[in-house]
């Protein structure tokens, strides 16, 4: 008995030394709850990433296994090196670029497309080593940072709203968005989950997001069974009890970028499109990856209370190093670029403050390598309510904008663009770019060009090139 007590005490001492849980004002139970919440709101990526990348010819089971392993390594790095409750995995957006832009559009093999991801990750690592990433983040004015956080909040709310089937795209330019079919099975799961989660949260029930996700998943299984499996027929393994709890992992995508194919080694295949086209392709992905993470890190830090008044956070370099390496190894592992997830805010909303939460999330992803069928049960509509609530948490800091003092037109309009372009274009990068360019140009127009720092000018010019990418390509020889 004494030995067990000593072992438990020793374990708790290690946790405190490593993560400083008590010093941060948290508890082990709170961190565990936050870590489980992050896993639940992120677990959809195991299936969704495989669904998207299978369009590029990648084997579905291999993508599931590699996605889980890479998410575990990425999030474990955040836990042990950065000591923040950030979690990460394969990023939505770039995986679609890989499947539909690089493979189906540009004609690259999937190994070549992952080579592009690895190259943009390498470019980000170089920028990190040169200190460019930290300098640029510190150069962004605090109001713009608040606008980025609010924009991401609106964006993640929109993701939940659309994923939940509460809104649909009409394809009509005059009326592009409409209310979804509220009588559909998926919408019923979303609405029931939103009512349950909102009720639990309004009653200050601990673990409201976790309980809401679990409850909505149960509802999803019932609804799916009631429709004979038709509700989730397009998503294998979702909202159904799996026939097997275990799956033998397939790691065939790992290292495939270094293999030789009909078009040469995958890592360098993009250069057969032409040197300048290759550079522009890598640059566009790098810029997207770069600022998606910057916006996410700032927004979650604001929610967690560790964003300082000057807009900086402690150990930021460690966070960005983990993220940079995630981009590089995401390509090498064949999962597409791995990035810090805005869904990390869900765990923070549950009270998580340290890397212990991320360690829990990483452990669950590691187990998912073998238990992928169980992880795949959670339908997107079960996590949609949690994302909508997290959207509110992310949006809240913008309400403090008036405390900063007088906001001039240049700053205010840049904040407005940042906030609305993100959800309207479904891109954090587009919102950040629009805000940066507007801020820089309007400051010049109002005679306050001295307010624009050189790093911000450099970023604005880079974004101008990013937005002009489709136009520039017609002048680049192939």
Sine and cosine of phi, psi and omega as CSV:
sin_phi,cos_phi,sin_psi,cos_psi,sin_omega,cos_omega
0.00,0.00,-0.68,0.73,0.00,-1.00
-0.91,0.41,-0.59,0.80,0.00,-1.00
-0.91,0.42,-0.67,0.74,0.01,-1.00
-0.90,0.44,-0.66,0.75,0.01,-1.00
-0.90,0.45,-0.68,0.74,0.01,-1.00
-0.90,0.43,-0.65,0.76,0.01,-1.00
-0.90,0.43,-0.68,0.73,0.00,-1.00
-0.90,0.44,-0.67,0.74,0.01,-1.00
-0.90,0.43,-0.66,0.75,0.03,-1.00
-0.88,0.47,-0.64,0.77,0.03,-1.00
-0.90,0.44,-0.67,0.74,0.01,-1.00
-0.92,0.40,-0.60,0.80,0.03,-1.00
-0.90,0.44,-0.66,0.75,0.03,-1.00
-0.89,0.46,-0.67,0.74,0.02,-1.00
-0.87,0.49,-0.68,0.73,-0.02,-1.00
-0.93,0.37,-0.65,0.76,0.03,-1.00
-0.90,0.43,-0.66,0.75,-0.08,-1.00
-0.97,0.23,-0.68,0.73,-0.17,-0.99
-0.92,-0.40,-0.25,0.97,0.01,-1.00
0.81,0.59,0.77,0.64,-0.07,-1.00
-0.89,0.45,-0.79,0.61,-0.02,-1.00
-0.91,0.42,-0.62,0.78,0.00,-1.00
-0.90,0.44,-0.47,0.88,-0.02,-1.00
-1.00,0.08,-0.07,1.00,0.00,-1.00
1.00,0.06,0.35,0.94,-0.02,-1.00
-0.90,-0.44,-0.05,-1.00,0.07,-1.00
-0.73,-0.68,0.31,-0.95,0.01,-1.00
-0.88,0.48,-0.66,0.75,0.00,-1.00
-0.88,0.48,-0.66,0.75,0.01,-1.00
-0.90,0.43,-0.68,0.74,0.00,-1.00
-0.91,0.42,-0.65,0.76,0.03,-1.00
-0.90,0.45,-0.69,0.72,0.02,-1.00
-0.88,0.47,-0.66,0.75,0.03,-1.00
-0.90,0.43,-0.65,0.76,0.02,-1.00
-0.91,0.42,-0.65,0.76,0.03,-1.00
-0.91,0.41,-0.65,0.76,0.03,-1.00
-0.87,0.49,-0.73,0.69,0.02,-1.00
-0.85,0.52,-0.67,0.75,0.01,-1.00
-0.89,0.45,-0.70,0.72,-0.06,-1.00
-0.90,0.44,-0.65,0.76,-0.03,-1.00
-0.98,0.20,-0.24,0.97,0.00,-1.00
-0.97,-0.24,-0.28,0.96,-0.16,-0.99
-0.88,0.47,-0.35,0.94,0.03,-1.00
-0.83,0.55,-0.47,0.89,-0.09,-1.00
-0.90,0.44,-0.44,0.90,0.00,-1.00
-0.87,0.50,-0.65,0.76,0.01,-1.00
-1.00,0.05,-0.72,0.70,-0.09,-1.00
-0.90,0.44,-0.67,0.74,0.01,-1.00
-0.89,0.46,-0.65,0.76,0.01,-1.00
-0.92,0.38,-0.61,0.79,0.03,-1.00
-0.89,0.45,-0.71,0.70,-0.04,-1.00
-0.93,0.37,-0.75,0.66,-0.08,-1.00
-0.95,0.30,-0.37,0.93,0.07,-1.00
-0.91,0.42,-0.38,0.93,0.09,-1.00
-0.92,0.39,-0.34,0.94,0.03,-1.00
-0.99,-0.10,0.06,1.00,0.04,-1.00
0.99,-0.13,0.05,1.00,0.03,-1.00
-0.97,0.25,0.62,-0.78,0.02,-1.00
-0.92,0.39,0.79,-0.62,-0.09,-1.00
-0.82,0.57,-0.80,0.60,-0.04,-1.00
-0.87,0.49,-0.59,0.81,-0.02,-1.00
-0.92,0.39,-0.62,0.79,0.02,-1.00
-0.92,0.39,-0.65,0.76,0.04,-1.00
-0.86,0.51,-0.75,0.67,-0.04,-1.00
-0.91,0.41,-0.72,0.69,-0.03,-1.00
-0.92,0.38,-0.58,0.81,0.03,-1.00
-0.90,0.44,-0.69,0.72,0.01,-1.00
-0.91,0.42,-0.69,0.72,-0.02,-1.00
-0.91,0.41,-0.70,0.71,-0.02,-1.00
-0.91,0.41,-0.63,0.78,0.04,-1.00
-0.89,0.45,-0.62,0.78,0.02,-1.00
-0.91,0.42,-0.70,0.72,-0.01,-1.00
-0.92,0.39,-0.70,0.71,0.00,-1.00
-0.87,0.49,-0.80,0.60,-0.07,-1.00
-0.94,0.35,-0.56,0.83,0.09,-1.00
-0.90,0.44,-0.59,0.81,0.07,-1.00
-0.89,0.45,-0.66,0.75,0.06,-1.00
-0.88,0.48,-0.62,0.79,-0.03,-1.00
-0.92,0.38,-0.80,0.60,-0.18,-0.98
-1.00,0.07,-0.45,0.90,-0.06,-1.00
-0.98,-0.19,-0.68,0.74,-0.06,-1.00
-0.99,-0.13,-0.39,0.92,-0.03,-1.00
0.81,0.58,0.77,0.64,0.13,-0.99
-0.75,-0.66,0.45,-0.90,0.00,-1.00
-0.99,0.15,0.57,0.82,0.11,-0.99
-0.98,0.18,0.61,-0.79,0.08,-1.00
-0.78,-0.62,0.43,-0.90,-0.03,-1.00
-0.49,-0.87,0.32,-0.95,0.02,-1.00
-0.28,-0.96,-0.19,-0.98,0.02,-1.00
-0.85,0.52,0.76,-0.65,-0.09,-1.00
-1.00,0.07,0.74,-0.68,0.13,-0.99
-0.93,0.36,0.61,-0.80,-0.03,-1.00
0.92,-0.38,-0.92,0.40,0.02,-1.00
-0.92,0.39,-0.56,0.83,0.04,-1.00
-0.91,0.42,-0.55,0.84,0.07,-1.00
-0.94,0.35,-0.60,0.80,0.08,-1.00
-0.88,0.47,-0.67,0.75,0.03,-1.00
-0.86,0.51,-0.77,0.64,-0.11,-0.99
-0.95,0.30,-0.74,0.67,-0.17,-0.99
-0.98,-0.20,-0.41,0.91,0.01,-1.00
-1.00,-0.05,-0.79,0.61,-0.10,-0.99
-0.99,0.13,-0.63,0.77,-0.04,-1.00
-1.00,0.06,-0.88,0.48,-0.05,-1.00
-0.96,0.28,-0.54,0.84,-0.03,-1.00
-1.00,0.09,-0.83,0.56,-0.08,-1.00
-1.00,0.05,-0.20,0.98,0.06,-1.00
0.99,0.13,0.27,0.96,0.05,-1.00
-0.97,0.24,0.43,-0.90,0.19,-0.98
-0.95,0.33,0.26,-0.96,0.01,-1.00
-0.92,0.39,-0.47,0.88,0.08,-1.00
-0.92,0.40,-0.63,0.78,0.04,-1.00
-0.92,0.39,-0.61,0.79,0.03,-1.00
-0.91,0.41,-0.64,0.77,0.06,-1.00
-0.93,0.36,-0.45,0.89,0.11,-0.99
-0.89,0.45,-0.62,0.78,0.06,-1.00
-0.88,0.47,-0.68,0.73,0.02,-1.00
-0.89,0.47,-0.69,0.73,0.01,-1.00
-0.89,0.45,-0.63,0.78,0.00,-1.00
-0.92,0.38,-0.65,0.76,0.02,-1.00
-0.94,0.35,-0.53,0.85,0.09,-1.00
-0.91,0.40,-0.63,0.78,0.06,-1.00
-0.90,0.44,-0.64,0.77,0.02,-1.00
-0.89,0.46,-0.63,0.78,0.03,-1.00
-0.92,0.40,-0.63,0.78,0.04,-1.00
-0.89,0.46,-0.64,0.77,0.04,-1.00
-0.90,0.43,-0.69,0.73,0.04,-1.00
-0.88,0.47,-0.58,0.81,0.02,-1.00
-0.93,0.38,-0.70,0.71,-0.02,-1.00
-0.89,0.45,-0.52,0.85,0.01,-1.00
-0.99,0.11,-0.07,1.00,0.03,-1.00
0.99,0.14,0.15,0.99,-0.07,-1.00
-0.92,0.38,-0.64,0.76,-0.08,-1.00
-0.89,0.45,-0.72,0.69,-0.02,-1.00
-0.93,0.38,-0.68,0.74,0.01,-1.00
-0.86,0.50,-0.68,0.73,-0.03,-1.00
-0.92,0.39,-0.67,0.74,0.01,-1.00
-0.89,0.46,-0.67,0.74,-0.01,-1.00
-0.93,0.37,-0.40,0.92,-0.05,-1.00
-0.99,0.17,-0.25,0.97,-0.04,-1.00
-0.97,0.26,0.80,-0.59,0.01,-1.00
-0.86,0.51,0.53,-0.85,-0.05,-1.00
-0.84,0.54,-0.68,0.73,0.03,-1.00
-0.85,0.52,-0.61,0.79,0.03,-1.00
-0.92,0.38,-0.61,0.79,0.05,-1.00
-0.89,0.46,-0.65,0.76,0.06,-1.00
-0.90,0.43,-0.62,0.79,0.04,-1.00
-0.90,0.43,-0.61,0.79,0.05,-1.00
-0.89,0.46,-0.71,0.71,0.01,-1.00
-0.88,0.47,-0.69,0.72,0.01,-1.00
-0.92,0.39,-0.62,0.78,0.03,-1.00
-0.89,0.45,-0.65,0.76,0.04,-1.00
-0.92,0.40,-0.59,0.81,0.07,-1.00
-0.87,0.49,-0.72,0.70,0.04,-1.00
-0.90,0.43,-0.62,0.79,-0.01,-1.00
-0.90,0.43,-0.73,0.68,-0.05,-1.00
-0.94,0.33,-0.49,0.87,0.12,-0.99
-0.90,0.43,-0.69,0.73,0.02,-1.00
-0.89,0.45,-0.63,0.78,0.04,-1.00
-0.86,0.51,-0.74,0.68,0.02,-1.00
-0.89,0.46,-0.64,0.77,-0.04,-1.00
-0.91,0.40,-0.69,0.72,0.00,-1.00
-0.96,0.26,-0.71,0.71,0.02,-1.00
-0.86,0.51,-0.51,0.86,-0.01,-1.00
-0.98,0.18,-0.08,1.00,0.01,-1.00
0.98,0.19,0.22,0.97,0.00,-1.00
-0.99,0.13,-0.27,0.96,0.08,-1.00
-0.65,-0.76,0.49,-0.87,0.01,-1.00
-0.67,-0.74,0.41,-0.91,0.13,-0.99
-1.00,0.08,0.71,-0.70,-0.07,-1.00
-1.00,-0.02,-0.37,0.93,-0.11,-0.99
0.98,0.19,0.04,1.00,0.01,-1.00
-0.98,-0.21,0.91,-0.41,-0.05,-1.00
-0.84,0.54,-0.49,0.87,-0.02,-1.00
-0.97,0.22,-0.36,0.93,-0.02,-1.00
-0.51,-0.86,0.95,0.32,-0.22,-0.97
-0.93,0.36,-0.41,0.91,-0.08,-1.00
-0.79,-0.61,0.62,-0.78,0.01,-1.00
-0.62,-0.78,0.25,-0.97,0.05,-1.00
-0.92,0.38,0.69,-0.73,0.00,-1.00
-0.95,0.31,0.07,-1.00,0.04,-1.00
-0.98,0.20,0.99,-0.16,-0.07,-1.00
-0.95,0.31,-0.13,0.99,0.05,-1.00
-1.00,-0.06,-0.04,1.00,-0.01,-1.00
-0.96,0.26,0.36,-0.93,0.00,-1.00
-0.89,0.46,-0.64,0.77,-0.02,-1.00
-0.91,0.40,-0.64,0.77,0.01,-1.00
-0.92,0.40,-0.58,0.81,0.03,-1.00
-0.89,0.46,-0.67,0.74,0.04,-1.00
-0.88,0.48,-0.69,0.72,-0.02,-1.00
-0.90,0.44,-0.77,0.64,-0.05,-1.00
-0.89,0.45,-0.69,0.72,0.02,-1.00
-0.89,0.45,-0.68,0.74,0.02,-1.00
-0.91,0.41,-0.61,0.79,0.02,-1.00
-0.92,0.39,-0.68,0.73,0.04,-1.00
-0.88,0.47,-0.70,0.71,-0.02,-1.00
-0.91,0.43,-0.75,0.66,-0.05,-1.00
-0.91,0.42,-0.68,0.73,0.00,-1.00
-0.90,0.44,-0.65,0.76,0.03,-1.00
-0.89,0.46,-0.74,0.68,-0.02,-1.00
-0.89,0.46,-0.68,0.74,-0.03,-1.00
-0.93,0.37,-0.66,0.75,-0.01,-1.00
-0.91,0.41,-0.40,0.92,0.04,-1.00
-1.00,-0.03,0.11,0.99,0.02,-1.00
0.86,0.51,0.59,0.81,0.05,-1.00
-0.98,0.20,0.83,-0.56,0.02,-1.00
-0.91,0.41,0.66,-0.75,-0.02,-1.00
0.98,0.20,0.42,0.91,-0.06,-1.00
-0.84,0.54,-0.66,0.75,-0.04,-1.00
-0.93,0.36,-0.67,0.74,0.03,-1.00
-0.88,0.47,-0.77,0.64,-0.03,-1.00
-0.88,0.47,-0.60,0.80,0.03,-1.00
-0.91,0.42,-0.67,0.74,0.01,-1.00
-0.91,0.41,-0.70,0.71,0.01,-1.00
-0.89,0.45,-0.71,0.71,0.00,-1.00
-0.88,0.47,-0.68,0.73,0.00,-1.00
-0.92,0.38,-0.55,0.84,0.04,-1.00
-0.91,0.42,-0.67,0.74,0.05,-1.00
-0.87,0.49,-0.69,0.72,0.04,-1.00
-0.88,0.47,-0.65,0.76,0.01,-1.00
-0.89,0.46,-0.66,0.75,0.02,-1.00
-0.90,0.44,-0.66,0.75,0.00,-1.00
-0.91,0.42,-0.73,0.69,-0.01,-1.00
-0.89,0.46,-0.69,0.73,-0.01,-1.00
-0.89,0.45,-0.65,0.76,0.03,-1.00
-0.91,0.41,-0.60,0.80,0.00,-1.00
-0.92,0.40,-0.40,0.92,0.02,-1.00
-0.98,-0.22,0.23,0.97,0.01,-1.00
0.93,0.37,0.44,0.90,0.01,-1.00
1.00,0.08,0.04,1.00,-0.05,-1.00
-0.94,0.33,-0.49,0.87,-0.08,-1.00
-0.87,0.49,-0.64,0.77,-0.05,-1.00
-0.85,-0.53,0.55,0.83,-0.03,-1.00
-0.89,0.45,-0.44,0.90,-0.03,-1.00
-0.99,0.13,-0.16,0.99,-0.03,-1.00
-0.86,-0.51,0.99,-0.11,-0.04,-1.00
-0.86,0.52,0.76,-0.65,0.08,-1.00
1.00,0.06,-0.14,0.99,-0.03,-1.00
-1.00,0.09,0.71,-0.70,0.08,-1.00
0.86,0.51,0.50,0.87,0.11,-0.99
-0.68,-0.74,0.50,-0.86,0.06,-1.00
-0.95,0.31,0.80,-0.60,-0.07,-1.00
-0.94,0.35,0.54,-0.84,0.04,-1.00
-0.95,0.31,-0.43,0.90,0.03,-1.00
-0.68,-0.73,0.63,-0.78,0.00,-1.00
-0.99,0.11,-0.35,0.94,-0.09,-1.00
-0.89,-0.47,0.46,-0.89,0.07,-1.00
-0.66,-0.75,0.71,-0.70,0.06,-1.00
-0.96,0.27,0.85,-0.52,-0.09,-1.00
-0.93,0.36,0.60,-0.80,0.04,-1.00
-0.89,-0.45,0.91,-0.42,-0.06,-1.00
-0.95,-0.31,0.50,0.86,-0.10,-0.99
-0.93,0.36,-0.30,0.95,0.00,-1.00
-0.99,0.13,-0.32,0.95,-0.07,-1.00
-0.94,0.34,0.84,-0.55,0.02,-1.00
0.99,0.13,0.07,1.00,-0.05,-1.00
-0.91,0.42,-0.39,0.92,-0.01,-1.00
-0.91,0.41,-0.31,0.95,-0.02,-1.00
-0.99,-0.11,0.04,1.00,0.00,-1.00
-1.00,0.03,0.41,-0.91,0.00,-1.00
-1.00,-0.10,0.67,-0.74,0.05,-1.00
-0.75,-0.66,-0.33,-0.94,-0.02,-1.00
-0.90,0.44,-0.44,0.90,-0.05,-1.00
-0.95,-0.31,0.35,0.94,0.01,-1.00
1.00,-0.05,-0.19,-0.98,0.00,-1.00
-0.92,0.40,0.73,-0.68,-0.09,-1.00
-0.82,0.57,-0.60,0.80,-0.07,-1.00
-0.86,0.50,-0.52,0.85,-0.08,-1.00
-0.92,-0.38,0.14,0.99,-0.07,-1.00
-0.88,0.47,-0.52,0.85,-0.05,-1.00
-0.87,0.50,-0.44,0.90,-0.06,-1.00
-0.95,0.30,-0.17,0.99,0.09,-1.00
-0.96,0.28,-0.23,0.97,0.08,-1.00
-0.98,0.18,-0.15,0.99,-0.08,-1.00
0.90,-0.44,0.61,-0.79,-0.10,-1.00
-0.86,0.51,-0.76,0.65,-0.08,-1.00
-0.94,0.35,-0.60,0.80,0.08,-1.00
-0.89,0.46,-0.66,0.75,0.01,-1.00
-0.89,0.46,-0.72,0.70,-0.01,-1.00
-0.89,0.45,-0.69,0.72,-0.01,-1.00
-0.91,0.41,-0.60,0.80,0.04,-1.00
-0.90,0.44,-0.74,0.67,0.02,-1.00
-0.90,0.44,-0.66,0.75,-0.02,-1.00
-0.89,0.46,-0.68,0.73,-0.02,-1.00
-0.89,0.46,-0.70,0.71,0.03,-1.00
-0.91,0.42,-0.65,0.76,-0.01,-1.00
-0.88,0.48,-0.70,0.71,-0.03,-1.00
-0.89,0.45,-0.67,0.74,0.02,-1.00
-0.88,0.47,-0.74,0.67,0.00,-1.00
-0.88,0.47,-0.70,0.71,-0.07,-1.00
-0.84,0.55,-0.78,0.62,-0.12,-0.99
-1.00,0.03,-0.38,0.92,0.16,-0.99
-0.85,0.53,-0.72,0.69,-0.02,-1.00
-0.93,0.38,-0.69,0.72,-0.01,-1.00
-0.85,0.53,-0.71,0.71,0.01,-1.00
-0.91,0.42,-0.67,0.74,-0.01,-1.00
-0.90,0.43,-0.72,0.69,-0.03,-1.00
-0.87,0.49,-0.70,0.71,0.00,-1.00
-0.91,0.41,-0.69,0.72,-0.07,-1.00
-0.90,0.43,-0.74,0.68,0.00,-1.00
-0.92,0.39,-0.59,0.81,0.04,-1.00
-0.90,0.44,-0.61,0.79,0.04,-1.00
-0.90,0.43,-0.68,0.74,0.03,-1.00
-0.91,0.42,-0.60,0.80,-0.04,-1.00
-0.98,0.18,-0.23,0.97,0.05,-1.00
1.00,0.06,0.20,0.98,0.03,-1.00
-0.95,-0.30,0.23,0.97,0.13,-0.99
-1.00,0.07,0.86,-0.51,-0.05,-1.00
-0.97,0.24,0.18,-0.98,-0.04,-1.00
-0.89,0.46,-0.48,0.88,0.02,-1.00
-1.00,0.07,0.10,1.00,0.06,-1.00
1.00,0.07,0.12,0.99,-0.02,-1.00
-0.98,-0.19,0.25,-0.97,0.09,-1.00
-0.72,-0.70,0.47,-0.88,0.05,-1.00
-0.93,0.37,0.51,-0.86,0.08,-1.00
0.85,0.52,0.47,0.88,-0.02,-1.00
-0.87,0.49,-0.61,0.79,-0.01,-1.00
-0.87,0.50,-0.60,0.80,0.00,-1.00
-0.92,0.38,-0.66,0.75,0.04,-1.00
-0.87,0.50,-0.73,0.68,-0.06,-1.00
-0.95,0.32,-0.48,0.88,0.07,-1.00
-0.92,0.39,-0.70,0.72,0.04,-1.00
-0.87,0.49,-0.70,0.71,-0.02,-1.00
-0.91,0.42,-0.66,0.75,0.00,-1.00
-0.88,0.47,-0.71,0.70,0.02,-1.00
-0.92,0.39,-0.50,0.87,0.06,-1.00
-0.89,0.45,-0.61,0.79,0.04,-1.00
-0.91,0.42,-0.70,0.71,-0.02,-1.00
-0.90,0.44,-0.79,0.61,-0.08,-1.00
-0.97,0.24,-0.32,0.95,0.13,-0.99
-0.88,0.48,-0.64,0.77,0.07,-1.00
-0.93,0.36,-0.67,0.75,-0.01,-1.00
-0.91,0.41,-0.58,0.81,-0.01,-1.00
-0.99,0.16,-0.21,0.98,-0.01,-1.00
0.98,0.21,0.51,0.86,0.00,-1.00
-0.93,-0.38,0.02,1.00,-0.19,-0.98
0.97,0.24,0.15,-0.99,-0.11,-0.99
-0.86,0.50,0.73,-0.68,0.10,-1.00
-1.00,-0.09,0.66,-0.76,-0.11,-0.99
-0.59,-0.80,0.32,-0.95,0.05,-1.00
-0.93,0.38,0.75,-0.66,-0.12,-0.99
-1.00,-0.02,0.72,-0.70,0.09,-1.00
-0.90,0.44,-0.40,0.92,0.05,-1.00
-0.90,0.44,-0.19,0.98,0.09,-1.00
-0.84,0.54,-0.42,0.91,0.03,-1.00
-0.89,0.46,-0.39,0.92,0.02,-1.00
-0.92,0.40,-0.70,0.72,0.05,-1.00
-0.92,0.40,-0.62,0.78,0.04,-1.00
-0.90,0.44,-0.63,0.78,0.03,-1.00
-0.89,0.45,-0.42,0.91,0.05,-1.00
-0.99,0.11,-0.03,1.00,0.07,-1.00
0.94,-0.33,-0.01,1.00,-0.01,-1.00
-0.90,0.43,0.68,-0.73,-0.03,-1.00
-0.75,-0.66,-0.22,0.98,-0.12,-0.99
-0.77,-0.64,0.07,-1.00,0.01,-1.00
-0.93,0.36,-0.21,0.98,0.04,-1.00
-0.86,0.50,-0.62,0.78,0.04,-1.00
-0.87,0.49,-0.68,0.74,0.01,-1.00
-0.91,0.40,-0.56,0.83,0.03,-1.00
-0.90,0.44,-0.63,0.77,0.06,-1.00
-0.90,0.44,-0.72,0.70,0.02,-1.00
-0.87,0.50,-0.70,0.72,0.00,-1.00
-0.88,0.48,-0.67,0.74,0.00,-1.00
-0.89,0.46,-0.64,0.77,0.01,-1.00
-0.92,0.38,-0.62,0.78,0.07,-1.00
-0.91,0.41,-0.61,0.80,0.02,-1.00
-0.89,0.45,-0.69,0.72,0.04,-1.00
-0.90,0.44,-0.53,0.85,-0.04,-1.00
-0.90,0.43,-0.33,0.94,0.07,-1.00
-0.83,0.55,-0.58,0.81,-0.03,-1.00
-0.98,-0.21,-0.31,0.95,-0.03,-1.00
-0.90,-0.43,0.58,0.82,-0.03,-1.00
-0.83,0.56,-0.59,0.81,0.01,-1.00
-0.87,0.49,-0.58,0.81,0.01,-1.00
-0.95,0.30,-0.69,0.72,0.00,-1.00
-0.88,0.48,-0.51,0.86,-0.05,-1.00
-0.98,0.19,-0.06,1.00,-0.02,-1.00
-0.92,0.38,-0.61,0.80,-0.13,-0.99
-0.91,0.42,0.89,-0.46,0.01,-1.00
-0.98,0.18,0.39,-0.92,0.02,-1.00
-0.83,0.56,-0.56,0.83,-0.04,-1.00
-0.94,0.34,-0.34,0.94,0.04,-1.00
-0.97,0.24,-0.47,0.88,0.03,-1.00
-1.00,-0.08,-0.24,0.97,-0.02,-1.00
-0.84,0.54,-0.71,0.70,0.03,-1.00
-0.87,0.49,-0.64,0.77,0.02,-1.00
-0.89,0.45,-0.66,0.75,0.02,-1.00
-0.90,0.43,-0.61,0.79,0.00,-1.00
-0.91,0.41,-0.64,0.77,0.05,-1.00
-0.93,0.36,-0.64,0.77,0.06,-1.00
-0.89,0.46,-0.56,0.83,0.08,-1.00
-0.84,0.55,-0.65,0.76,0.06,-1.00
-0.91,0.40,-0.67,0.74,0.00,-1.00
-0.86,0.50,-0.65,0.76,-0.02,-1.00
-0.95,0.31,-0.50,0.87,-0.06,-1.00
-0.98,0.22,-0.48,0.88,-0.12,-0.99
-0.79,0.61,-0.67,0.74,-0.08,-1.00
-0.86,0.52,-0.41,0.91,-0.01,-1.00
-0.91,0.41,-0.35,0.94,0.03,-1.00
-0.93,0.38,-0.27,0.96,0.04,-1.00
-1.00,-0.03,0.12,0.99,-0.06,-1.00
-0.87,0.50,-0.56,0.83,-0.02,-1.00
-0.93,0.37,-0.27,0.96,0.00,-1.00
-0.97,0.23,-0.28,0.96,-0.04,-1.00
-0.96,0.29,-0.46,0.89,-0.05,-1.00
0.86,-0.51,-0.26,-0.97,-0.05,-1.00
-0.90,0.44,0.79,-0.61,0.03,-1.00
-0.96,-0.26,0.89,-0.45,-0.01,-1.00
-0.97,0.23,0.12,-0.99,-0.08,-1.00
-0.88,0.48,-0.68,0.73,-0.04,-1.00
-0.85,0.53,-0.73,0.69,-0.01,-1.00
-0.94,0.35,-0.72,0.69,-0.04,-1.00
-0.88,0.48,-0.69,0.72,-0.02,-1.00
-0.94,0.34,-0.58,0.81,0.07,-1.00
-0.89,0.45,-0.65,0.76,0.06,-1.00
-0.89,0.46,-0.69,0.72,0.00,-1.00
-0.87,0.49,-0.73,0.68,0.03,-1.00
-0.88,0.48,-0.70,0.71,0.00,-1.00
-0.85,0.53,-0.70,0.71,-0.07,-1.00
-0.92,0.40,-0.65,0.76,-0.14,-0.99
-1.00,-0.08,-0.47,0.88,0.00,-1.00
-0.92,0.39,-0.56,0.83,0.00,-1.00
-0.84,0.54,-0.86,0.51,-0.02,-1.00
-0.93,0.36,-0.51,0.86,-0.05,-1.00
-0.96,0.29,-0.49,0.87,0.01,-1.00
-0.95,-0.32,0.01,1.00,0.00,-1.00
0.84,0.54,0.69,0.72,-0.03,-1.00
-0.45,-0.89,0.85,-0.53,0.11,-0.99
-0.90,0.43,-0.66,0.75,-0.04,-1.00
-0.87,0.49,-0.70,0.71,0.00,-1.00
-0.87,0.49,-0.65,0.76,0.00,-1.00
-0.92,0.39,-0.70,0.72,0.03,-1.00
-0.89,0.45,-0.69,0.73,0.00,-1.00
-0.89,0.46,-0.71,0.71,0.02,-1.00
-0.88,0.47,-0.66,0.76,0.01,-1.00
-0.92,0.40,-0.69,0.72,0.01,-1.00
-0.88,0.48,-0.75,0.66,-0.04,-1.00
-0.90,0.44,-0.70,0.71,0.00,-1.00
-0.89,0.47,-0.70,0.72,-0.01,-1.00
-0.87,0.50,-0.73,0.68,-0.05,-1.00
-0.90,0.43,-0.75,0.66,-0.06,-1.00
-0.94,0.35,-0.64,0.77,-0.03,-1.00
-0.95,0.30,-0.50,0.86,0.09,-1.00
-0.91,0.42,-0.64,0.77,0.06,-1.00
-0.91,0.42,-0.70,0.71,-0.02,-1.00
-0.89,0.46,-0.52,0.86,-0.02,-1.00
-1.00,-0.06,0.15,0.99,0.05,-1.00
0.97,0.24,0.38,0.92,-0.02,-1.00
-0.86,-0.52,0.66,0.75,-0.06,-1.00
-0.88,0.48,-0.40,0.92,0.02,-1.00
-0.90,0.43,-0.32,0.95,0.02,-1.00
-0.96,0.29,-0.29,0.96,-0.04,-1.00
-1.00,-0.08,0.91,-0.41,-0.02,-1.00
-0.97,0.22,0.29,-0.96,0.00,-1.00
-0.88,0.47,-0.67,0.74,0.05,-1.00
-0.86,0.50,-0.59,0.80,0.00,-1.00
-0.94,0.33,-0.59,0.80,0.09,-1.00
-0.89,0.46,-0.70,0.72,0.00,-1.00
-0.87,0.48,-0.67,0.74,0.01,-1.00
-0.92,0.40,-0.64,0.76,0.00,-1.00
-0.89,0.45,-0.68,0.74,0.03,-1.00
-0.90,0.43,-0.67,0.75,0.03,-1.00
-0.87,0.49,-0.65,0.76,0.02,-1.00
-0.93,0.36,-0.57,0.82,0.06,-1.00
-0.87,0.49,-0.66,0.75,0.06,-1.00
-0.91,0.41,-0.65,0.76,0.01,-1.00
-0.86,0.51,-0.73,0.68,-0.01,-1.00
-0.94,0.35,-0.49,0.87,-0.01,-1.00
-1.00,0.06,0.04,1.00,-0.08,-1.00
-0.75,0.66,-0.80,0.61,-0.03,-1.00
-0.87,0.50,-0.59,0.80,0.00,-1.00
-0.95,0.31,-0.64,0.77,-0.04,-1.00
-0.92,0.40,-0.53,0.85,-0.11,-0.99
-0.89,0.45,-0.44,0.90,-0.03,-1.00
-0.95,0.32,-0.27,0.96,0.00,-1.00
-0.98,-0.18,-0.03,1.00,-0.05,-1.00
-1.00,-0.07,0.85,-0.53,0.01,-1.00
-0.92,0.39,0.62,-0.78,-0.02,-1.00
-0.99,-0.13,0.00,0.00,0.00,0.00
